Amino acid sequence: MVRWYCLVILLSGLVAGCSESPEKPEMLIDEDTYISLLVELQLVRTYSETDRMDEAAADSLRDTIFREYGVPDSAFWESHKYYQQFPADQKKRVEEAIERLRKDRMEEPGRPSEEQD
């Protein structure tokens, strides 16, 4: 449940930035990869905020995630800033990230179904 609250906070920040003539970053990552990274990074953030891991472990995990996706963190953050400039589209990306998190939560082994929560 904490993970959902953290995601809502993240979502608020995602749709905040707008500019009149956004310039595509040189290393704009595709939307699907961006959404996947958004999900992974939110999970790391949630675990670190709930004291399930210390900040050094969280930093290391974030580095590993970027390495596994083959995306430099700078490319993610530049893409993030760019995508935020289109609030309606960003809302759809965020909704997709939430749906992926929801599916991930439902697939956790030993986890009761949604009806039992």
C-alpha positions as CSV (number, residue, x, y, z in Angstrom):
1,M,0.0,0.0,0.0
2,V,2.9,2.4,0.8
3,R,4.2,1.7,-2.7
4,W,0.9,3.1,-4.2
5,Y,1.1,6.3,-2.1
6,C,4.7,6.8,-3.2
7,L,3.6,6.3,-6.8
8,V,0.9,8.9,-6.5
9,I,3.4,11.4,-5.2
10,L,5.7,10.6,-8.1
11,L,2.8,11.0,-10.5
12,S,2.0,14.5,-9.2
13,G,5.6,15.5,-10.0
14,L,5.5,13.9,-13.4
15,V,2.7,16.0,-14.8
16,A,3.9,19.3,-13.3
17,G,6.4,20.5,-15.9
18,C,5.3,22.1,-19.1
19,S,7.0,24.3,-21.7
20,E,6.0,25.8,-25.0
21,S,8.5,24.3,-27.4
22,P,10.1,21.2,-25.9
23,E,13.2,20.0,-27.5
24,K,13.8,16.3,-27.8
25,P,16.9,15.2,-26.0
26,E,19.6,13.6,-28.0
27,M,19.3,10.3,-26.2
28,L,15.5,10.1,-25.9
29,I,14.6,6.6,-24.7
30,D,11.5,4.9,-26.2
31,E,8.3,5.1,-24.2
32,D,8.1,1.4,-23.3
33,T,11.6,1.4,-21.9
34,Y,10.9,4.6,-20.1
35,I,7.7,3.1,-18.5
36,S,9.6,0.0,-17.4
37,L,12.4,2.1,-15.8
38,L,9.7,4.2,-14.1
39,V,8.3,1.1,-12.6
40,E,11.6,-0.3,-11.5
41,L,12.8,3.0,-10.0
42,Q,9.5,3.5,-8.1
43,L,9.9,0.0,-6.6
44,V,13.5,0.9,-5.4
45,R,12.2,4.2,-4.1
46,T,9.4,2.5,-2.2
47,Y,11.7,-0.1,-0.6
48,S,14.2,2.6,0.4
49,E,11.5,4.7,1.9
50,T,10.1,1.8,3.9
51,D,13.5,1.0,5.4
52,R,13.7,-2.3,3.6
53,M,17.1,-1.2,2.2
54,D,19.6,1.6,3.0
55,E,20.3,4.4,0.6
56,A,23.7,2.9,-0.5
57,A,21.9,-0.3,-1.5
58,A,19.2,1.7,-3.3
59,D,21.8,3.6,-5.2
60,S,23.6,0.4,-6.2
61,L,20.3,-1.2,-7.3
62,R,19.4,1.9,-9.4
63,D,22.8,1.7,-11.1
64,T,22.2,-2.0,-11.8
65,I,18.8,-1.3,-13.3
66,F,20.2,1.4,-15.6
67,R,23.0,-1.0,-16.6
68,E,20.6,-3.9,-17.3
69,Y,18.4,-1.7,-19.5
70,G,21.5,-0.3,-21.3
71,V,20.3,3.3,-20.5
72,P,22.5,5.9,-18.8
73,D,20.8,7.5,-15.9
74,S,21.3,10.9,-17.6
75,A,19.3,9.7,-20.6
76,F,16.5,8.5,-18.4
77,W,16.3,11.9,-16.6
78,E,16.5,13.9,-19.8
79,S,13.8,11.7,-21.3
80,H,11.8,12.1,-18.1
81,K,12.0,15.9,-18.3
82,Y,11.0,15.8,-22.0
83,Y,8.0,13.4,-21.4
84,Q,6.7,15.5,-18.5
85,Q,6.2,18.4,-20.9
86,F,3.2,16.6,-22.5
87,P,0.9,16.1,-19.5
88,A,-1.9,14.1,-21.3
89,D,0.6,11.7,-22.8
90,Q,2.6,11.5,-19.5
91,K,-0.6,10.7,-17.7
92,K,-1.1,7.7,-20.0
93,R,2.5,6.5,-19.4
94,V,2.0,6.8,-15.7
95,E,-1.3,4.9,-15.8
96,E,0.6,2.2,-17.7
97,A,3.3,2.1,-15.0
98,I,0.6,1.8,-12.3
99,E,-1.1,-1.0,-14.2
100,R,2.3,-2.8,-14.5
101,L,2.8,-2.4,-10.7
102,R,-0.7,-3.7,-10.1
103,K,0.0,-6.8,-12.2
104,D,3.3,-7.3,-10.5
105,R,1.6,-7.1,-7.1
106,M,-1.0,-9.6,-8.1
107,E,1.6,-12.1,-9.4
108,E,3.6,-12.1,-6.1
109,P,3.9,-15.7,-4.9
110,G,1.9,-16.3,-1.7
111,R,0.0,-13.0,-2.0
112,P,-3.7,-13.2,-1.5
113,S,-5.9,-12.0,-4.3
114,E,-7.2,-8.4,-4.5
115,E,-10.6,-9.4,-3.2
116,Q,-9.1,-10.6,0.1
117,D,-7.1,-7.4,0.7
